[in-house]
Amino acid sequence: MAAEQRARAVRLLELHHSGRLLILPNVWNPIGARMLEASGYPAVATASAAISSSLGYLDGERLLRSSMIDMIGRIAGSVDVPVTADVEAGYGDSLHELAETIGLLLDSGAVGINLEDSLEEGGELRAVDGQCARIAQAREVADRRGIPMVINARTDSFVSGPFADNTERIEDCVARGRAYAEAGADCIYPMGPGDLDTLRQLRERVAAPLNVLVTEGAASLAQMQEIGINRVSLGPFVFRSCLAKFERLAIDLAALDSAAIFEDMKAREDVAELLRVESEGE
């Protein structure tokens, strides 16, 4: 199993350097992961917000670490492709607590992580040195296991911190990205609007692979690939899109209209192909 996990980690890192945009429509359950694998996606990513929401909690480490790791493990164990997991800020302020989280994550079968530098949503960011120490700690734990875990270091320079304008935010993002890569991160994830001008500047000034969140105001996927962005995430957006469809169906049913529920519905046998036949625990 260790050799297989190492191979998946190596494969995930290779996907960041393939020259082709790695697209990750973040999932929150095993069947979503299997659907992506069946559709030819070479890797799967989880979304902490989607997992938390699906279990009835707000994002922001309000879900128990054990609950988050359990779902990540179910997802990682359901597919053969590499799985990278969103663990927010690492579930713990101390390096010891972070090391415990990384160990549990690796035990789950995941081979990559997102690790963010916000102290709280929309608030202050961790000091650069402090976040670098956390990234180095995550790398050390993985190295001791012999697993080249892919660390996607998220920086919230564009959504947090006391910056006067976008120029200051870009400067902070570049400084953090360079420092995080030096500390052991494999990919830098600038959480922000993803507009083409900002992405061009970051691409020119940060040597490490870049991950971008796909938003309505972001550059197109074709543009991102053209300028050399390595990876894109959808965060909680796939989950929210599915939730909106469920709400529309519920409204129709309340109005005594059941027609829409049978439109564009997967057949029972198609769903069955994505499910295991053995009982849980076998």
N, C-alpha and C positions, 0 to 999 in steps of 0.2 A: 504493500500500500504506500509506503514512504517513497519508493521509486516512482510509482505512478503519480503521486502528488508532486514530486519534484519535476517530473516531465510536464505536467500541466502548468506549473509555474513558469517553466522555461518557455512553453508554448505561448502563454499569455504575454510574456515580455516580448517575444518575437513579433507578436501581432502589433505591438507599438512601434515597430521599426520596419514594417513590411512595405511602406510607401503607399499603403491603402488605408483609407479612413476606417477605424474600428468603430462600428456603430453598436451601441449598447442600449436597447430599449429595456430599461430596468424593470425587474420582476419582483413579485412579492410572495410567490408560492411555487411549488414544484411543477405544476402543470404548465404554468407560464414559461418556466425554464425549458421544459420539454418541447413546448411549441416552437420556441426559438431554435433549439437544437435541430428539431425536425425540419425547420425552414432553412437550415444551412448556416446559421450564425455560429461563428467559431468560438465564441465565449459568451458568458452570461454575467450580468451584474445585478445585484440587489439594490433596492432603494429603501433606506431606513424609514423615510416618511410614508411610503406605501405599505411597508410591513406594519408599522405602528398604526396607521389609519385602518388597515384591514382588521386589526385586532381591537379597534375602538379607542386608540390613544393618539394624542398629539405627538408630533415629532419632538426631538430635543432630549433624547435619552430618558423619556418618561416610561417607556416600555422597559421592563426588567432586562438586564443583560442576558440572563439565562433564557428568557423568551426570545430575544433577538437571535442569540446564538443557535437556539433550537431550530428556528425557522431557516437560518442560513445553512445549518447542517442538513436539513431536509432538502433544501434546494440543491446544495452541492452534491448530495448523495443521489440525486435523481437524474443526473446527466453525466455524460462522459467528457464534455468540454470543460475548460477552466471556468471557475466561478470566482468573481471578485466581489467583495462585500462592503457595504457602507456601514461602518461602525461609528459614524459621527465623530465625536472628539475622543473616542476611545474608552468611554465608560470608566473614568477615574482620573482624578487630578494628579495623583502621584505616579512616578515612573513604575513603581511596583504594581500598582493597580492596572496601569496600561499594559505592563508585561503579562499580567494574568489574562487580560482580554485577548492579547495577541496569541497567547498559548491556546486559549479556548477556541479562538477562531481557526487556528491551524488544525486543532483536533477535529473541528467540524468538517474539514475537507476543503475549505476555501483556500485559494492561492493568491489572493490579492485583497487589498483594503483601500478604502477611502479614509483619510484621517484629516480632519479639519482643524483650523487654528482659531476659530471663534471661541470666546469665553461664554458668550450668550448671543442669541440671534439679534442682529442689529446693534450689538454693543461693542465692547472693546475686543481687540485681538490679543492673543498671547504674544508675549515678547518673542522676537525672532529666535534668540538663543534658547529660550525655554521650549519652543516648538521644535527646534532642531534637535534638542536633547530627546524629545519624545519620538521623533522620526528615527534617530539613532538607536533608541531603545527597541523600537519595533524591528528594526533591521537586525539587531543583535539577537533577539529572541528567535527570529526566523533562521538566522545563520546557524545558531546552535542546533536547530532541528534539521539543518541541511536542506532547507527549502528556500529557494530564491524568490520569496514572496514579492509580488509587485506592489509597491507602495505608491498610491496615487495621492499626493499631498495637496489637499484642497486649501486654498487661501481665500479668505473672505474680504480682501482689500476693497472690492467694489461694492460690498453690501454692509460693511461694518467699519468702525474706526473713525477717528476725528479728522477726516480729510476734506479740504476746502473744495476741490474740484477733481475732474477726471485725470488731469495731469498728475496730481499728487497720488491718486490711487494707482495709476499705472506705475509710477516710480516705486511705490511700496510693493506692488505685486511683483515687479521685476526683481527687486532686492530679495524678497522672500522666496521667490521661485529659485533663484540662483543658490541661496543659502540652503533651502530644503533639498535641492539636488545634491549639493555638497555633503549634506548630512546623511544621505542614503536613499532619498526618494527617486523613484524611477520615472515618474510622470508628475507634472504640475497641473493642478486643476483650479484655474482662476474663476471662482464663482461670480458671474456677472452677466451683463446683457449680451455679450458675444457679438457686438457689432463688428463689421469688417475692419474698420480703421483701427480699433483697439486691438483686435486679434493680429493684425499685421505687425503692429508695434511689439506686441508680446512675442510673436514668432521670431522677429528679427533679433530680439534681445535676450531671450531665454533659450538656451541650447537644448534643454531636456524636452522630451515629448510633452505635448500639451493636450489636456482634456477640456472640452468645452460643453457647457450645458446648452442643449437645443431649446430655444425659447422663440416666441413669436417675432421678437425684434432682432433675432440673431441672423448672422450671415447664413446663406443657404449651405446645405451639405456639400454641394459641388464647389462652392467658393472656399469652404473650409479645407477640402481636400486639395484644391489648387494651391493654396498658400502654405500647405504643409502641416495643418493640424492633424494630430495623430489619432485622436479618440474623441467620440462624442457620447454624452449621456442624455437620457430623457428624464432622469430624476423621477418625481412622482406623477409626471404628466400622463403616462399610459394608464396608470391606475385611475386618475381623475377622469380621463376620457371614458373609461369603462363604467365608472360610477355614474357619469352623466347619462349614458345609454340606459343603465338600469333604472335611473330615476324617471326617464321618459317612458319606459315600459310600465313602470308602476303607476304613473299618471294615466296612461291609456287604459290599464286594467281597471283602475278606480272609476273610469268613465264607461265601463262595460265594453271596452274595445280590446279584443285579444289578438287582432290580426297582426300587429307589428311584431309581436314576440316570436312569430314563426318566420319572419323575414330574416334572411342572412343568418340562419341558425346552423351550427355545426351538427352533423348527423351523429347519432348515438355511437355508431361504429367508428367514426373518426375520433371521437373523444376517447373511446375505449383503447385505441391504438397508443394513446399517450399515458395510459394507466398501467400500473403493475398488476399482475394476476395473483401474486402471492400475498398473504396477509402481512400486516405490519409486524415487524420484528422477526420475520422468517429470514 
